[in-house]
Amino acid sequence: MKPPVVLSRGKNSFLVENFEGKLHTHHGVIDLTELRNKSFGDTIRTHLGVEYRIVPFNPSEFFKHFRRGATPLMPKDIGAIITYTGLSPDSLIFDAGTGSGMLAAYLAYFNKFGEVITVEKREEFAKIARKNFKLAGLKNVHQIIGDALTVADGFKKEFDLVVLDMKDDIAFVPKAKQILKLGGYLAVYNPYIEAARSVYEVMGKNEFRELEAFEILRVDLDIKRVGTRTSTGVWHTGYIVIGRKY
């Protein structure tokens, strides 16, 4: 067993990137050197005797444990983009607006035989994303710091998928049409409904087909002995517009 690993107990979990030093939790202190003689599925105890289960670090942990700079897309939205664009494992993807790298990481993981080109204008965000890609062991993500429009001009290859989570996304729509393969998809994420409507209209003017604009909500269940009901939390993050070039 090698790091990184996750120590899990109920809803609490900790990402461990090396087996040295001490980890302080509200259940007590864990001596991380003990992990060197452990295997996945084993438990490790705090100095107070509380057990944590040792589990692998995998994509389900990205959202919980990635470092964050910009507000990331949530798994429900990432899953919708992957599903509605029919992502195949050998795709060439252009991701504009890396942020913390959450979306790019999931796209790269499920695109094992392909490549993800991700572009971020802000160096401080790019630095955080780079650490997340390294943590996840992703080698098919190519990160570029700069203006997405300028970067896109430098590519002669055509992309299977273009994803935008950036300011001035409307200005990029014609460029997306230009760099996409026939049958390729453009997916645009926006936190505001007015901006999503504007993107939808511009994509229509640029002759994108099969246009869809939608919002995905997640409503958690509050499960107790007396019964089950929806919780008061509603997980809304933004709006997605998807269109296809043909």
Legacy VTK file of the C-alpha trace (Angstrom):
# vtk DataFile Version 3.0
C-alpha trace
ASCII
DATASET POLYDATA
POINTS 246 float
0.000 0.000 0.000
1.331 3.395 -1.005
0.051 6.933 -0.421
-2.211 8.681 -1.030
-4.838 6.865 1.031
-8.012 7.946 2.790
-8.812 7.351 6.453
-12.577 7.088 6.801
-15.009 6.973 9.707
-18.668 7.606 8.885
-18.977 11.021 7.273
-15.473 11.993 8.384
-12.465 11.318 6.185
-8.862 12.470 5.865
-6.549 12.336 2.890
-3.051 11.111 3.799
-0.327 11.960 1.276
2.626 10.432 3.142
3.134 7.995 5.982
5.028 10.321 8.293
4.204 12.427 11.336
0.926 12.753 13.219
-2.628 13.412 12.094
-4.762 15.349 14.564
-8.487 14.565 14.442
-11.373 15.364 16.761
-11.241 11.672 17.719
-7.611 11.881 18.749
-4.139 11.681 17.208
-3.116 9.081 14.593
0.500 8.019 14.169
0.803 7.931 10.372
3.958 5.788 10.433
1.726 2.856 11.436
0.239 2.933 7.934
3.474 1.474 6.536
2.490 -1.948 7.874
-1.190 -1.739 6.963
-3.303 -2.765 3.959
-6.491 -1.402 2.424
-9.455 -2.457 4.524
-7.450 -2.463 7.762
-8.166 -0.014 10.544
-5.894 2.350 12.398
-6.573 3.700 15.887
-6.194 7.152 17.346
-4.500 7.534 20.718
-8.035 7.519 22.184
-8.786 4.132 20.626
-11.132 5.359 17.884
-10.804 3.380 14.641
-10.553 4.751 11.098
-10.828 2.488 8.047
-8.061 2.673 5.402
-9.485 2.961 1.868
-7.955 3.766 -1.549
-7.958 7.298 -2.924
-10.106 7.130 -6.057
-12.263 9.480 -8.176
-15.096 9.442 -5.641
-12.662 11.232 -3.326
-11.674 14.006 -5.771
-14.531 16.287 -4.762
-13.960 15.718 -1.038
-10.200 16.127 -0.914
-8.943 18.231 -3.827
-7.472 21.586 -2.884
-9.754 24.436 -3.906
-9.221 27.911 -5.217
-12.195 28.566 -7.461
-15.628 27.115 -6.701
-15.664 23.696 -8.408
-18.410 22.037 -10.415
-20.232 19.458 -8.344
-20.201 15.746 -9.241
-23.845 15.869 -10.359
-23.002 18.483 -12.992
-19.785 16.766 -14.042
-21.662 13.506 -14.449
-24.275 15.196 -16.618
-21.618 16.636 -18.920
-19.936 13.243 -19.293
-23.251 11.489 -19.953
-24.934 13.985 -22.269
-21.852 14.403 -24.455
-21.228 10.657 -24.706
-17.609 10.933 -23.590
-15.539 8.035 -24.927
-12.232 6.877 -23.373
-10.147 8.066 -26.333
-11.376 11.652 -26.677
-9.489 14.884 -27.263
-10.974 17.506 -24.946
-10.499 21.267 -24.638
-11.396 22.554 -21.160
-11.446 26.347 -20.808
-11.452 27.623 -17.230
-9.525 25.046 -15.206
-10.240 26.579 -11.803
-9.257 23.991 -9.180
-9.151 21.293 -11.860
-12.168 19.319 -10.641
-13.870 18.930 -14.025
-10.601 18.386 -15.908
-9.613 15.635 -13.464
-12.836 13.697 -13.911
-12.707 14.148 -17.697
-9.129 12.859 -17.727
-9.894 9.878 -15.474
-12.749 8.646 -17.660
-10.759 9.473 -20.810
-7.882 7.083 -20.109
-6.704 6.714 -23.704
-7.319 10.331 -24.673
-6.026 13.762 -23.725
-7.411 16.786 -21.897
-6.083 20.251 -22.706
-7.075 22.552 -19.863
-6.526 26.317 -19.945
-6.563 28.725 -16.998
-5.816 32.438 -17.104
-5.064 32.843 -13.374
-1.770 31.425 -12.225
-2.870 30.983 -8.609
-5.722 28.686 -9.685
-3.515 26.831 -12.159
-1.038 26.088 -9.390
-3.744 24.543 -7.212
-5.071 22.481 -10.128
-1.582 21.222 -10.957
-1.202 19.868 -7.408
-4.594 18.159 -7.680
-3.685 16.492 -10.982
-0.453 15.219 -9.447
-2.273 13.956 -6.362
-4.711 12.017 -8.563
-1.869 10.553 -10.632
-3.312 11.919 -13.878
-0.824 12.023 -16.735
-3.174 12.768 -19.636
-3.964 16.340 -18.563
-1.960 19.070 -20.286
-2.232 22.368 -18.461
-1.734 25.736 -20.150
-1.774 29.133 -18.445
-3.139 31.836 -20.724
-6.148 33.172 -22.607
-8.324 30.354 -23.944
-9.045 32.059 -27.270
-5.366 32.633 -27.943
-4.455 29.097 -26.917
-7.178 27.582 -29.093
-5.773 29.380 -32.135
-2.583 27.374 -31.749
-4.203 23.969 -32.248
-4.597 22.349 -35.637
-6.277 19.190 -34.302
-10.029 18.971 -33.923
-11.592 18.209 -30.538
-14.319 15.754 -29.579
-15.520 17.927 -26.713
-15.122 21.557 -25.658
-16.137 22.541 -22.126
-16.377 26.140 -20.934
-16.518 27.377 -17.339
-15.146 30.872 -17.822
-15.977 34.539 -18.151
-16.675 35.728 -21.699
-17.809 32.238 -22.668
-20.043 33.761 -25.358
-16.986 35.079 -27.177
-15.570 31.556 -27.302
-18.632 29.900 -28.865
-17.622 30.594 -32.521
-14.094 29.353 -31.775
-15.535 26.185 -30.202
-17.503 25.543 -33.395
-14.294 25.960 -35.381
-12.109 23.568 -33.336
-14.729 20.832 -32.824
-14.924 17.693 -34.930
-18.091 17.030 -36.854
-20.391 15.439 -34.297
-18.455 16.940 -31.392
-20.077 18.650 -28.417
-19.825 22.004 -26.681
-20.842 22.081 -22.996
-21.033 25.392 -21.131
-21.500 25.798 -17.392
-22.828 29.013 -15.872
-23.834 29.914 -12.315
-26.464 32.408 -13.549
-29.594 31.668 -15.558
-29.409 34.858 -17.618
-25.883 33.995 -18.750
-26.985 30.448 -19.625
-29.818 31.848 -21.761
-27.397 34.137 -23.599
-25.063 31.206 -24.302
-27.985 29.133 -25.573
-29.010 31.896 -27.991
-25.476 32.437 -29.277
-24.959 28.700 -29.764
-28.161 28.636 -31.803
-26.935 31.514 -33.995
-23.706 29.566 -34.538
-25.751 26.601 -35.759
-25.127 24.208 -32.910
-27.750 21.451 -32.992
-29.532 19.325 -30.398
-29.382 22.267 -28.003
-30.281 21.585 -24.387
-30.246 23.912 -21.387
-30.947 22.482 -17.955
-30.354 22.570 -14.218
-29.735 19.510 -12.073
-30.814 19.516 -8.439
-29.734 17.124 -5.730
-32.059 16.696 -2.765
-30.699 14.636 0.134
-32.822 12.313 2.254
-32.945 12.622 6.021
-33.211 8.999 7.184
-34.171 8.419 10.814
-35.762 5.667 12.873
-39.172 7.365 12.800
-39.175 7.769 9.019
-37.565 9.260 5.950
-38.065 12.705 4.461
-36.218 15.143 2.255
-33.677 17.280 4.031
-33.793 21.054 3.946
-30.626 21.247 1.849
-31.047 21.627 -1.929
-27.806 21.345 -3.905
-28.061 23.891 -6.713
-24.908 25.148 -8.382
-25.649 26.337 -11.883
-26.911 25.749 -15.407
-25.559 23.664 -18.262
-26.011 24.296 -21.985
-25.016 21.575 -24.428
-24.979 21.596 -28.221
-23.562 19.514 -31.044
-21.718 20.419 -34.231
-22.993 18.850 -37.447
LINES 1 247
246 0 1 2 3 4 5 6 7 8 9 10 11 12 13 14 15 16 17 18 19 20 21 22 23 24 25 26 27 28 29 30 31 32 33 34 35 36 37 38 39 40 41 42 43 44 45 46 47 48 49 50 51 52 53 54 55 56 57 58 59 60 61 62 63 64 65 66 67 68 69 70 71 72 73 74 75 76 77 78 79 80 81 82 83 84 85 86 87 88 89 90 91 92 93 94 95 96 97 98 99 100 101 102 103 104 105 106 107 108 109 110 111 112 113 114 115 116 117 118 119 120 121 122 123 124 125 126 127 128 129 130 131 132 133 134 135 136 137 138 139 140 141 142 143 144 145 146 147 148 149 150 151 152 153 154 155 156 157 158 159 160 161 162 163 164 165 166 167 168 169 170 171 172 173 174 175 176 177 178 179 180 181 182 183 184 185 186 187 188 189 190 191 192 193 194 195 196 197 198 199 200 201 202 203 204 205 206 207 208 209 210 211 212 213 214 215 216 217 218 219 220 221 222 223 224 225 226 227 228 229 230 231 232 233 234 235 236 237 238 239 240 241 242 243 244 245
